[in-house]
Amino acid sequence: MKNWKKLTAAALAALALAGMLAGCGNDADKKVANKQATKIVTDLKGREVSVPQNVKHLAVVPIPWASVIYAIDGSSERLAAIHPGAMSAYTGKFLATKDKHFAQVDTKIVAQNFSVNIESAAQAGVDTAVLWQYQEKDAEKLAKVGIPTVLIYNDTVDNLKKSFLIIGKLLGKEERAEQINKAYDLTTEKIMAKKAWEQAAKPKVLFLRNSKLRLQGNDNFIHEAIRIGGGQNPYDQIALNASSEQTIPMEEVYKLNPDIILLSNFDKFVPDDLYNNKIAGQDWSTVKAVQEKRVYKVPMGIYRWDAPGVETPLMMEWLAHALQPELFKDIDVRANAKKFYEDYMHYQISEADMAQIFADEANKNSKPLF
């Protein structure tokens, strides 16, 4: 009996040991599996970043890039945290009618100043983050809590297109990113072919970001779009000491006496505010663009068209048509926009959608563009 008990104990011990070894083996297998479930993405700074093979919960710091990821991915399902400014472009706007999930995305993890609450990001299960290329210190902090980051930027067309491809790689949607880049190239070629900048009559353009006369059209993208579209924009970054937040006094507006005034969607102001002198401390009655009813609210789709993003080719077409309507009369901007949203987002676009995107109500008292 004693021998049997000893044998039984020995057998049980052996089974226990085998189970432990098997468990260790499973753990090892899991670690290997986890290690294999990653991929390398090289970001705009040349950093080779190991990210999840299937990214599920993204924190997106740059404001326009929530819409970029939305367009490249085809939905908001993987957005976990975005800048509050990205949500302001959603609430009550076109995208709100198409995607209810977007409203649930967190807007507190990313602060107005683009900083990231590291602890909150980790607690929310963020598995990857997209940051501006200058946020390397934030990237290091996130890496310490197990959140890899990729750095992108949109200061030039080249960097914008590279960043699209980076996002495409991150999401496993390389083909869609390449399609968006192709759209940029084709649109640029189409507009450049007209050589609109050689036109004798080029309208002077004032592009306002807000009612406090902060300029919007002095960044590289819009300034170049105005140039190749056949307009004059005296306010580039060089002239303004590379400031993207330059404001001008009304005296400067009178001196410029613009032919066309464009109003950004970063502010709620509309053409009637200028036509009817509703902005305190400003008198627009003598300005040519106001007198001729050529003040326009810029279109807005899944994001503000006047910011560099996936809808910039549409903005380029709209601008060219507004600046040189006869030269670009063969470009059907509204039809192209409708096709874009149907092709990329699989939306069924109604006339009401088109009216909302192109701010028809806001522009109702302006000289028709189409």
C-alpha positions as CSV (number, residue, x, y, z in Angstrom):
1,M,0.0,0.0,0.0
2,K,2.8,2.4,0.9
3,N,4.5,1.7,-2.3
4,W,1.3,2.3,-4.2
5,K,0.8,5.6,-2.4
6,K,4.4,6.6,-3.3
7,L,3.8,5.7,-6.9
8,T,0.6,7.6,-7.0
9,A,2.2,10.7,-5.4
10,A,5.0,10.4,-7.9
11,A,2.6,10.1,-10.8
12,L,0.6,13.1,-9.6
13,A,3.7,15.2,-9.2
14,A,4.8,14.2,-12.7
15,L,1.4,15.2,-14.1
16,A,1.5,18.5,-12.2
17,L,5.0,19.2,-13.5
18,A,3.8,18.3,-17.0
19,G,0.9,20.7,-16.6
20,M,3.2,23.5,-15.5
21,L,5.5,22.9,-18.4
22,A,2.6,22.8,-20.7
23,G,1.4,26.1,-19.2
24,C,4.8,27.6,-19.6
25,G,4.7,26.4,-23.2
26,N,1.3,28.1,-23.8
27,D,2.6,31.3,-22.2
28,A,5.6,31.2,-24.5
29,D,3.4,30.5,-27.5
30,K,1.2,33.5,-26.5
31,K,4.3,35.7,-26.2
32,V,5.5,34.6,-29.6
33,A,2.0,35.2,-31.0
34,N,1.8,38.6,-29.5
35,K,5.3,39.5,-30.8
36,Q,4.3,38.3,-34.3
37,A,1.0,40.4,-34.2
38,T,2.9,43.6,-34.8
39,K,4.3,45.4,-37.8
40,I,6.8,48.1,-38.4
41,V,5.7,51.5,-39.6
42,T,8.3,54.1,-40.5
43,D,6.9,57.6,-39.6
44,L,7.7,61.0,-41.0
45,K,10.7,61.4,-38.8
46,G,12.2,58.1,-40.0
47,R,11.4,56.3,-36.7
48,E,10.7,52.6,-37.2
49,V,7.8,52.0,-34.9
50,S,6.4,48.6,-33.9
51,V,2.7,48.9,-33.9
52,P,-0.2,46.3,-33.5
53,Q,-0.8,44.4,-36.6
54,N,-4.5,45.2,-36.2
55,V,-4.8,48.6,-34.6
56,K,-8.1,48.9,-32.7
57,H,-8.0,52.0,-30.5
58,L,-6.3,55.1,-32.0
59,A,-5.6,58.4,-30.3
60,V,-5.3,61.1,-32.9
61,V,-3.7,64.4,-31.8
62,P,-3.6,66.5,-35.0
63,I,-7.0,68.1,-35.7
64,P,-7.4,67.3,-39.4
65,W,-6.1,63.8,-39.1
66,A,-9.2,62.4,-37.5
67,S,-10.9,63.0,-40.8
68,V,-7.9,61.6,-42.7
69,I,-8.0,58.4,-40.7
70,Y,-11.8,58.3,-41.1
71,A,-11.5,58.6,-44.9
72,I,-8.6,56.1,-45.3
73,D,-10.2,53.6,-42.9
74,G,-13.7,54.1,-44.1
75,S,-15.3,54.6,-40.6
76,S,-14.7,56.0,-37.1
77,E,-14.7,52.6,-35.4
78,R,-11.0,52.7,-34.6
79,L,-11.0,56.2,-33.3
80,A,-10.6,56.2,-29.5
81,A,-9.5,59.8,-28.8
82,I,-9.4,63.0,-30.9
83,H,-8.7,66.7,-30.5
84,P,-11.7,68.7,-29.4
85,G,-11.4,70.8,-32.6
86,A,-12.0,67.7,-34.6
87,M,-15.3,67.1,-32.8
88,S,-16.4,70.7,-33.4
89,A,-16.2,70.0,-37.1
90,Y,-18.5,67.0,-36.6
91,T,-21.2,68.3,-34.2
92,G,-24.2,69.6,-36.1
93,K,-22.4,69.2,-39.4
94,F,-22.5,66.9,-42.5
95,L,-20.7,64.0,-40.9
96,A,-23.1,64.0,-38.0
97,T,-25.8,62.9,-40.4
98,K,-23.7,60.0,-41.6
99,D,-21.8,58.5,-38.7
100,K,-23.4,58.4,-35.2
101,H,-20.4,56.5,-33.7
102,F,-18.1,59.5,-34.2
103,A,-20.0,61.4,-31.5
104,Q,-18.9,58.9,-28.9
105,V,-15.1,59.3,-29.5
106,D,-13.3,60.8,-26.5
107,T,-12.3,64.4,-26.6
108,K,-10.7,64.8,-23.2
109,I,-7.6,62.7,-23.6
110,V,-6.2,65.1,-26.2
111,A,-6.1,68.7,-24.9
112,Q,-6.6,71.9,-26.9
113,N,-2.8,72.5,-26.8
114,F,-2.3,69.0,-28.4
115,S,-0.9,67.5,-25.2
116,V,-2.0,64.0,-24.3
117,N,-3.1,62.8,-20.9
118,I,-0.9,59.7,-20.8
119,E,-2.6,58.0,-17.9
120,S,-6.1,58.5,-19.4
121,A,-4.9,57.2,-22.7
122,A,-3.6,54.0,-21.1
123,Q,-6.7,53.5,-19.0
124,A,-8.9,54.0,-22.1
125,G,-7.1,51.1,-23.9
126,V,-5.5,53.2,-26.5
127,D,-3.1,50.9,-28.4
128,T,-1.6,53.4,-30.9
129,A,-1.3,57.2,-31.2
130,V,-0.8,59.6,-34.1
131,L,1.1,62.8,-33.2
132,W,2.6,65.8,-34.9
133,Q,6.2,65.3,-35.9
134,Y,7.4,67.8,-33.3
135,Q,5.9,65.8,-30.4
136,E,8.8,63.4,-29.9
137,K,8.8,63.9,-26.1
138,D,5.1,63.0,-25.9
139,A,5.9,60.0,-28.1
140,E,8.5,58.8,-25.6
141,K,6.1,59.2,-22.7
142,L,3.4,57.2,-24.4
143,A,5.9,54.5,-25.3
144,K,6.8,54.1,-21.6
145,V,3.2,53.0,-21.0
146,G,3.1,50.7,-24.0
147,I,1.5,53.0,-26.5
148,P,3.5,53.2,-29.7
149,T,3.2,56.4,-31.7
150,V,3.7,57.5,-35.3
151,L,4.6,61.1,-36.2
152,I,3.1,62.8,-39.2
153,Y,3.0,66.4,-40.6
154,N,1.2,68.3,-43.3
155,D,3.3,71.4,-43.8
156,T,4.0,70.6,-47.4
157,V,2.2,68.6,-50.1
158,D,5.1,66.1,-50.1
159,N,4.9,65.6,-46.3
160,L,1.1,65.4,-46.5
161,K,1.2,62.6,-49.1
162,K,3.9,60.8,-47.2
163,S,1.8,61.0,-44.1
164,F,-1.2,59.6,-45.9
165,L,0.9,56.5,-46.8
166,I,2.1,56.2,-43.2
167,I,-1.5,56.2,-42.0
168,G,-2.4,53.7,-44.8
169,K,0.3,51.4,-43.5
170,L,-0.8,51.8,-39.9
171,L,-4.4,50.9,-40.7
172,G,-3.6,48.2,-43.3
173,K,-5.3,50.4,-45.9
174,E,-2.3,51.1,-48.2
175,E,-4.4,51.0,-51.4
176,R,-6.9,53.7,-50.2
177,A,-4.0,56.0,-49.1
178,E,-2.4,55.6,-52.5
179,Q,-5.8,56.4,-54.2
180,I,-6.0,59.6,-52.2
181,N,-2.5,60.6,-53.3
182,K,-3.4,59.9,-56.8
183,A,-6.4,62.2,-56.5
184,Y,-4.0,65.0,-55.4
185,D,-1.8,64.4,-58.4
186,L,-4.6,64.3,-60.9
187,T,-6.3,67.4,-59.5
188,T,-3.1,69.3,-59.5
189,E,-2.3,68.3,-63.1
190,K,-5.8,69.2,-64.2
191,I,-5.6,72.7,-62.7
192,M,-2.0,73.4,-63.6
193,A,-2.8,72.5,-67.3
194,K,-5.0,75.6,-67.5
195,K,-2.1,77.9,-66.5
196,A,-4.5,80.2,-64.7
197,W,-1.7,82.2,-63.1
198,E,-1.0,83.6,-66.6
199,Q,-4.4,85.3,-66.8
200,A,-4.3,89.0,-67.1
201,A,-7.2,89.5,-64.7
202,K,-6.5,87.8,-61.4
203,P,-8.9,88.6,-58.5
204,K,-7.4,89.7,-55.2
205,V,-8.4,87.3,-52.5
206,L,-8.8,87.8,-48.7
207,F,-9.2,84.5,-46.9
208,L,-10.3,85.0,-43.3
209,R,-10.1,82.4,-40.6
210,N,-12.3,84.3,-38.1
211,S,-14.3,87.5,-37.6
212,K,-11.3,89.0,-35.7
213,L,-9.5,89.2,-39.1
214,R,-7.1,86.4,-38.5
215,L,-5.9,85.2,-41.9
216,Q,-6.5,81.7,-43.1
217,G,-5.1,81.7,-46.7
218,N,-1.4,82.3,-45.8
219,D,-0.5,78.6,-45.4
220,N,1.4,76.7,-48.1
221,F,-1.6,74.8,-49.3
222,I,-4.2,77.5,-49.7
223,H,-1.7,80.1,-50.9
224,E,-0.5,77.7,-53.7
225,A,-4.1,76.7,-54.5
226,I,-5.0,80.3,-55.0
227,R,-2.0,80.9,-57.2
228,I,-2.5,78.0,-59.5
229,G,-6.2,78.7,-59.6
230,G,-5.6,82.2,-61.0
231,G,-6.0,84.4,-58.0
232,Q,-3.8,86.9,-56.1
233,N,-3.2,86.4,-52.4
234,P,-0.7,88.9,-51.0
235,Y,-0.6,87.2,-47.6
236,D,1.9,84.3,-47.6
237,Q,3.9,83.0,-44.7
238,I,7.1,84.8,-45.8
239,A,5.3,88.2,-45.9
240,L,3.8,87.5,-42.5
241,N,7.1,86.4,-40.9
242,A,6.0,82.7,-41.1
243,S,3.2,83.4,-38.7
244,S,0.1,81.3,-39.2
245,E,-1.9,83.4,-36.7
246,Q,-1.5,86.8,-38.3
247,T,-4.4,89.3,-38.1
248,I,-4.8,92.4,-40.1
249,P,-6.5,95.7,-39.3
250,M,-9.5,96.9,-41.3
251,E,-7.3,99.7,-42.7
252,E,-5.3,96.9,-44.4
253,V,-8.6,95.4,-45.8
254,Y,-9.5,98.8,-47.3
255,K,-6.0,99.1,-48.8
256,L,-6.3,95.6,-50.4
257,N,-9.9,96.1,-51.4
258,P,-10.3,92.4,-52.3
259,D,-12.4,91.1,-55.2
260,I,-13.3,88.0,-53.3
261,I,-13.5,87.2,-49.6
262,L,-13.5,83.7,-48.4
263,L,-14.8,82.7,-44.9
264,S,-13.3,79.7,-43.1
265,N,-15.3,77.1,-41.2
266,F,-13.1,77.7,-38.1
267,D,-15.6,80.5,-37.3
268,K,-19.4,80.7,-37.5
269,F,-19.4,84.0,-39.5
270,V,-21.2,84.0,-42.8
271,P,-21.4,86.4,-45.8
272,D,-24.5,88.2,-44.5
273,D,-22.4,89.3,-41.4
274,L,-20.3,91.3,-43.8
275,Y,-23.1,92.4,-46.1
276,N,-25.1,93.7,-43.2
277,N,-22.2,95.0,-41.1
278,K,-23.0,92.8,-38.2
279,I,-19.5,92.5,-36.8
280,A,-18.7,95.0,-34.2
281,G,-16.0,97.6,-35.0
282,Q,-15.9,96.6,-38.7
283,D,-17.4,98.5,-41.7
284,W,-17.5,96.5,-44.9
285,S,-19.8,98.7,-46.9
286,T,-17.0,100.1,-49.1
287,V,-15.1,96.9,-49.8
288,K,-15.4,95.7,-53.4
289,A,-16.1,92.0,-52.6
290,V,-18.9,93.0,-50.3
291,Q,-20.4,95.5,-52.8
292,E,-20.3,92.9,-55.6
293,K,-21.6,90.1,-53.3
294,R,-18.5,88.0,-53.7
295,V,-18.1,86.8,-50.1
296,Y,-18.3,83.0,-49.8
297,K,-18.4,80.5,-46.9
298,V,-16.0,77.7,-47.8
299,P,-17.4,74.1,-48.2
300,M,-17.2,71.6,-45.4
301,G,-17.6,67.8,-45.6
302,I,-16.1,65.3,-43.3
303,Y,-13.8,68.1,-42.2
304,R,-13.1,71.8,-43.1
305,W,-12.0,71.9,-46.7
306,D,-9.7,74.8,-46.0
307,A,-7.4,72.7,-43.9
308,P,-4.9,70.2,-45.5
309,G,-6.5,66.8,-45.7
310,V,-8.2,64.3,-47.9
311,E,-10.7,66.9,-49.2
312,T,-8.0,69.3,-50.3
313,P,-8.3,68.3,-54.0
314,L,-12.0,69.2,-53.8
315,M,-11.0,72.6,-52.2
316,M,-8.5,73.2,-55.1
317,E,-11.3,72.6,-57.6
318,W,-13.7,74.8,-55.8
319,L,-11.2,77.6,-55.5
320,A,-10.2,77.5,-59.1
321,H,-13.8,77.6,-60.2
322,A,-14.5,80.6,-57.9
323,L,-11.4,82.5,-59.1
324,Q,-11.6,81.8,-62.8
325,P,-15.1,80.4,-63.5
326,E,-14.8,80.6,-67.3
327,L,-11.4,79.0,-67.4
328,F,-12.6,76.1,-65.2
329,K,-16.2,75.8,-66.4
330,D,-15.5,72.2,-67.5
331,I,-14.9,71.2,-63.8
332,D,-18.1,70.1,-62.1
333,V,-17.1,70.7,-58.5
334,R,-20.4,69.5,-57.0
335,A,-20.5,66.3,-59.1
336,N,-16.9,65.5,-58.2
337,A,-17.6,66.1,-54.5
338,K,-20.6,63.8,-54.6
339,K,-18.6,61.1,-56.3
340,F,-15.8,61.4,-53.7
341,Y,-18.1,60.8,-50.8
342,E,-19.9,58.0,-52.6
343,D,-16.7,56.3,-53.7
344,Y,-14.6,56.7,-50.5
345,M,-17.2,56.7,-47.8
346,H,-20.0,54.8,-49.6
347,Y,-22.5,57.5,-48.7
348,Q,-25.8,58.0,-50.6
349,I,-25.5,61.8,-51.1
350,S,-28.7,63.7,-51.3
351,E,-29.4,67.2,-52.6
352,A,-29.8,68.2,-48.9
353,D,-26.3,66.8,-48.2
354,M,-24.8,68.8,-51.1
355,A,-26.5,72.0,-49.9
356,Q,-25.0,71.4,-46.4
357,I,-21.5,70.6,-47.8
358,F,-21.4,73.7,-50.0
359,A,-23.0,76.0,-47.5
360,D,-25.8,77.0,-49.9
361,E,-27.9,78.7,-47.2
362,A,-24.9,80.8,-45.9
363,N,-24.0,81.8,-49.5
364,K,-27.6,82.4,-50.7
365,N,-27.1,86.2,-51.0
366,S,-23.7,85.9,-52.7
367,K,-23.1,85.9,-56.5
368,P,-23.7,82.2,-57.6
369,L,-20.6,80.2,-58.2
370,F,-22.3,77.4,-60.1
